């Protein structure tokens, strides 16, 4: 192993995994939803943010759509 290295001659490269990194977002969720995932986090040892991401990823993979039938029941709709 050298005592010193000259990094000025190194060529830079683009990280090929940057497109696969997670994007931070701000989202508002009900206390009951956060509590649900936090309790699941305590049971599994997986961070609750990761559990939410896993659940949403599964929804995407299964092409699940939320039930919005309540919208047609609103007065004036």
Residue frames as a rotation matrix with the C-alpha (Angstrom) as fourth column:
UNK 1
0.579 0.815 0.000 0.00
0.815 -0.579 0.000 0.00
0.000 0.000 -1.000 0.00
UNK 2
-0.168 -0.642 0.748 1.35
0.582 -0.677 -0.450 3.40
0.795 0.360 0.488 -0.96
UNK 3
-0.598 -0.108 -0.794 1.93
0.754 -0.411 -0.512 6.03
-0.271 -0.905 0.327 1.66
UNK 4
-0.327 0.503 -0.800 0.23
-0.255 -0.862 -0.438 8.66
-0.910 0.061 0.410 -0.54
UNK 5
-0.188 0.365 0.912 -2.05
0.878 0.478 -0.011 8.49
-0.440 0.799 -0.410 -3.57
UNK 6
-0.899 -0.096 -0.427 -2.48
-0.097 -0.908 0.407 11.08
-0.426 0.408 0.807 -6.32
UNK 7
-0.194 0.935 0.296 -6.24
0.641 0.349 -0.684 11.41
-0.743 0.058 -0.667 -6.85
UNK 8
0.015 0.179 -0.984 -5.87
-0.427 -0.888 -0.168 14.29
-0.904 0.423 0.063 -9.32
UNK 9
-0.751 -0.368 -0.548 -5.18
-0.645 0.230 0.729 11.79
-0.142 0.901 -0.410 -12.12
UNK 10
-0.717 0.537 0.444 -8.28
0.369 0.833 -0.413 9.70
-0.591 -0.133 -0.795 -11.45
UNK 11
-0.840 0.538 0.070 -11.13
-0.127 -0.320 0.939 9.76
0.527 0.780 0.338 -13.92
UNK 12
-0.637 0.692 0.340 -14.60
-0.549 -0.097 -0.830 10.38
-0.541 -0.715 0.442 -12.52
UNK 13
-0.887 0.432 -0.163 -17.57
0.169 0.632 0.757 8.17
0.429 0.644 -0.633 -13.36
UNK 14
-0.316 0.875 0.367 -21.30
-0.831 -0.442 0.338 8.41
0.458 -0.198 0.866 -12.97
UNK 15
-0.755 0.124 0.644 -22.94
-0.404 0.685 -0.606 6.19
-0.516 -0.717 -0.468 -10.39
UNK 16
-0.830 0.440 -0.344 -25.08
-0.171 0.385 0.907 3.69
0.531 0.811 -0.244 -12.36
UNK 17
-0.514 0.638 -0.573 -27.43
0.815 0.571 -0.095 3.26
0.267 -0.516 -0.814 -9.39
UNK 18
-0.954 0.117 -0.277 -28.50
0.021 -0.892 -0.452 6.90
-0.300 -0.437 0.848 -9.00
UNK 19
-0.573 0.792 -0.208 -31.65
-0.592 -0.225 0.774 6.31
0.566 0.567 0.598 -11.04
UNK 20
-0.074 0.526 -0.847 -32.66
0.308 0.820 0.483 3.60
0.948 -0.225 -0.223 -8.56
UNK 21
-0.930 -0.294 -0.222 -32.27
0.302 -0.267 -0.915 5.74
0.210 -0.918 0.337 -5.45
UNK 22
-0.020 0.951 -0.308 -35.33
1.000 0.020 -0.005 6.67
0.001 -0.308 -0.951 -3.44
UNK 23
-0.477 -0.030 0.878 -36.70
0.292 -0.948 0.126 10.17
0.829 0.316 0.461 -3.81
UNK 24
-0.798 0.212 -0.564 -37.56
0.548 -0.134 -0.825 12.03
-0.251 -0.968 -0.010 -0.59
UNK 25
-0.417 0.747 0.519 -41.14
0.214 -0.474 0.854 13.35
0.884 0.467 0.038 -0.56
UNK 26
-0.940 0.277 0.200 -43.39
-0.289 -0.332 -0.898 15.03
-0.183 -0.902 0.392 1.95
UNK 27
-0.478 0.821 -0.311 -46.75
0.072 0.389 0.918 13.34
0.875 0.417 -0.245 2.41
UNK 28
-0.537 0.405 0.740 -49.54
-0.839 -0.345 -0.420 13.91
0.085 -0.847 0.525 4.90
UNK 29
-0.458 0.376 -0.805 -50.96
0.091 0.921 0.379 10.76
0.884 0.100 -0.456 6.46
UNK 30
0.533 0.742 0.406 -53.47
-0.438 -0.169 0.883 10.17
0.724 -0.648 0.235 9.21
UNK 31
-0.145 -0.574 0.806 -52.23
-0.988 0.044 -0.146 9.33
0.048 -0.818 -0.573 12.69
UNK 32
0.558 0.435 0.706 -53.95
-0.520 0.847 -0.111 5.96
-0.646 -0.306 0.699 12.46
UNK 33
0.950 -0.243 -0.195 -52.03
-0.059 0.475 -0.878 5.07
0.306 0.846 0.437 9.30
UNK 34
0.095 -0.969 0.228 -48.68
-0.633 -0.236 -0.738 6.10
0.769 -0.074 -0.635 10.77
UNK 35
-0.017 -0.042 0.999 -49.45
-0.957 0.289 -0.005 4.24
-0.289 -0.956 -0.045 14.00
UNK 36
0.892 0.403 0.207 -50.38
-0.312 0.878 -0.363 1.12
-0.328 0.259 0.908 12.03
UNK 37
0.723 -0.661 -0.201 -47.07
0.010 0.300 -0.954 1.05
0.691 0.687 0.224 10.14
UNK 38
-0.078 -0.760 0.645 -45.06
-0.819 -0.321 -0.477 1.97
0.569 -0.565 -0.598 13.26
UNK 39
0.317 0.232 0.919 -46.57
-0.795 0.594 0.124 -0.94
-0.517 -0.771 0.373 15.19
UNK 40
0.999 -0.009 0.033 -45.83
0.027 0.794 -0.607 -3.23
-0.021 0.607 0.794 12.25
UNK 41
0.382 -0.917 0.111 -42.30
-0.401 -0.273 -0.874 -1.82
0.832 0.290 -0.472 12.30
UNK 42
-0.008 -0.345 0.938 -41.93
-0.999 0.039 0.006 -2.80
-0.039 -0.938 -0.346 15.95
UNK 43
0.691 0.367 0.623 -43.05
-0.395 0.913 -0.100 -6.34
-0.605 -0.177 0.776 15.12
UNK 44
0.952 -0.229 0.205 -40.84
0.301 0.564 -0.769 -6.81
0.060 0.793 0.606 12.07
UNK 45
0.247 -0.898 -0.364 -37.82
0.499 -0.204 0.842 -4.64
-0.831 -0.389 0.398 12.84
UNK 46
-0.321 -0.265 0.909 -38.19
0.935 -0.241 0.260 -2.93
0.150 0.934 0.325 9.45
UNK 47
-0.892 -0.016 -0.453 -38.36
0.154 -0.951 -0.269 0.91
-0.426 -0.310 0.850 9.51
UNK 48
-0.029 0.999 0.045 -41.93
0.440 0.054 -0.897 2.11
-0.898 -0.006 -0.440 9.04
UNK 49
0.161 0.039 -0.986 -40.99
-0.695 -0.704 -0.142 4.27
-0.700 0.709 -0.086 6.03
UNK 50
-0.808 -0.508 -0.299 -39.62
-0.576 0.575 0.581 1.16
-0.123 0.642 -0.757 4.33
UNK 51
-0.678 0.635 0.371 -42.83
0.456 0.759 -0.464 -0.74
-0.576 -0.146 -0.804 5.13
UNK 52
0.284 0.777 -0.561 -44.93
-0.055 -0.571 -0.819 2.02
-0.957 0.264 -0.119 3.58
UNK 53
-0.168 -0.442 -0.881 -42.68
-0.909 -0.277 0.312 1.97
-0.382 0.853 -0.355 0.52
UNK 54
-0.965 -0.190 0.180 -42.96
-0.133 0.949 0.286 -1.82
-0.225 0.252 -0.941 0.27
UNK 55
-0.260 0.949 0.179 -46.75
0.481 0.288 -0.828 -1.64
-0.837 -0.129 -0.532 0.51
UNK 56
0.391 0.397 -0.831 -47.02
-0.422 -0.725 -0.545 1.08
-0.818 0.563 -0.116 -2.13
UNK 57
-0.541 -0.656 -0.527 -44.61
-0.799 0.206 0.564 -0.80
-0.262 0.726 -0.636 -4.39
UNK 58
-0.839 0.316 0.442 -46.83
0.295 0.948 -0.119 -3.89
-0.457 0.030 -0.889 -4.05
UNK 59
0.190 0.937 -0.292 -49.86
0.184 -0.326 -0.927 -1.75
-0.964 0.123 -0.235 -5.00
UNK 60
0.093 -0.248 -0.964 -48.02
-0.857 -0.512 0.050 -0.65
-0.506 0.822 -0.260 -8.15
UNK 61
-0.859 -0.508 -0.064 -46.98
-0.478 0.750 0.458 -4.21
-0.184 0.424 -0.887 -9.00
UNK 62
-0.676 0.672 0.302 -50.53
0.572 0.737 -0.361 -5.51
-0.466 -0.071 -0.882 -8.53
UNK 63
-0.839 0.314 0.445 -52.05
0.160 -0.638 0.753 -2.47
0.520 0.703 0.485 -10.32
UNK 64
-0.267 0.740 -0.618 -54.32
0.960 0.149 -0.236 -1.81
-0.083 -0.656 -0.750 -7.34
UNK 65
-0.530 0.230 0.816 -56.57
0.141 -0.925 0.352 1.23
0.836 0.301 0.458 -7.48
UNK 66
-0.976 0.211 -0.048 -58.15
0.011 -0.174 -0.985 2.89
-0.216 -0.962 0.167 -4.44
UNK 67
-0.306 0.946 0.107 -61.90
0.944 0.287 0.160 2.57
0.120 0.150 -0.981 -3.94
UNK 68
-0.991 -0.055 -0.126 -63.24
0.065 -0.995 -0.078 6.02
-0.121 -0.086 0.989 -4.78
UNK 69
-0.455 0.885 0.095 -66.90
0.656 0.261 0.708 5.04
0.602 0.385 -0.700 -4.87
UNK 70
-0.114 0.383 -0.917 -67.55
0.896 -0.359 -0.262 7.38
-0.429 -0.851 -0.302 -1.93
UNK 71
-0.882 -0.288 -0.372 -67.01
0.127 -0.907 0.401 10.36
-0.453 0.307 0.837 -4.28
UNK 72
-0.775 0.621 0.117 -70.19
0.102 -0.060 0.993 9.64
0.624 0.781 -0.017 -6.25
UNK 73
-0.068 0.773 -0.630 -72.23
0.902 0.318 0.293 9.64
0.427 -0.548 -0.719 -3.03
UNK 74
-0.759 -0.260 -0.597 -71.46
0.529 -0.781 -0.332 13.26
-0.380 -0.568 0.730 -2.14
UNK 75
0.325 0.921 -0.216 -74.34
0.616 -0.380 -0.690 15.74
-0.717 0.092 -0.691 -2.40
UNK 76
0.622 0.016 -0.783 -74.25
-0.398 -0.854 -0.334 17.72
-0.674 0.519 -0.525 -5.61
UNK 77
-0.497 -0.863 0.093 -72.05
-0.397 0.321 0.860 15.22
-0.772 0.391 -0.502 -7.39
